[in-house]
């Protein structure tokens, strides 16, 4: 039985990808300190979150996804030190599902960790993440609203107060940790150092953070272009295609690097998010939870960072971004054709060489056989 289990359940767009990258890049070093990451990979912990929530699309995933949660629980319960499980999709669990997940670790001391930032940034960033995955039916002004594809794209995942309430229902307040994202003036690794402090990991400043990935956002023009491409691409329907081709290749490979203005909703919507964020701050302040960082950073600023509403994007901007993207994709097509041609040529040469070698061996064998036959027959 693990002595401690840390469940990091979100929120999305709060440095979760970065933290998970650091954790898995330093898995062996963590083991040296008695800290286990159960499961084979970060993806397996994501699969586990689907199973905990009885996700309606879990059967569409890899066959191993169907048994990910029991495997992770078994490994954690067989460990004598600390176990860490991290994925933002856990946050969407119902109160009952969260309680069952916590209870699976028996007598272990279970801790809840929630990373958080101001709600305007979370919603605006998560909307463009929604668009990256090929979804197109929600504008930033509406997002998130009822009727989305799965609850990981809903308020169930994004509402900090609601996530904390559901997941902390069976835990003492001092085992709930709210990590506020560092400000832009702080070092990149500050979030990791705070997270490591909560886990009880020592020497975190010496861990490898250079390979850690960050889930960068689309700019507003590119987000609108991506939204339209998603609408025009119904054949990219399954999660693997959306993840590989729409999100990884197109969004991250071609559109994110273009940069540009960030997407912002209307002033009315910003005021709405500000009110919800203020409620969350008040809830946390009176909860007894451990807050790591400046709680006031969770408020939506009265003067947000500059940005643009998506409906101000012009057709000319869309066309220019589309042309540049097609040109970049043509370079990839040319490179892949060249690599394919070179591979085919090398493969043909290898087969010819194999054929020559086989023929030479055959001739040698035949010659030896004849000599031996002559010897035996006198």
Secondary structure, DSSP 8 states (H G I E B T S, - for coil): --SEEEEE---TTSSHHHHHHHHHHTHHHHHHTTEE--SSSHHHHHHHHHHHTT-TTGGGS-GGGGGHHHHHHHHHHT-SSEEEEE-GGGGG--HHHHHHHHHTTTTSEEEEEEEE--HHHHHHHHHHHHHHTT--S--TTT-S-TT-SSGGGSHHHH-HHHHHHHHTTTS-GGGEEEEE---TTS-TTHHHHHHHHHHT-SSGGGS--TT--------HHHHHHHHHHHHT-TT--SHHHIIIIIIIIIIIIIIGGG----B---HHHHHHHHHHHHHHHHHHHTT--EEES-GGGGS--SS----B-GGG--HHHHHHHHHHHHHHHHHHHHHHHHHHHHHHHHHHHHHHHHHHHHHHHHHHHHHHHHHHHHHHH-
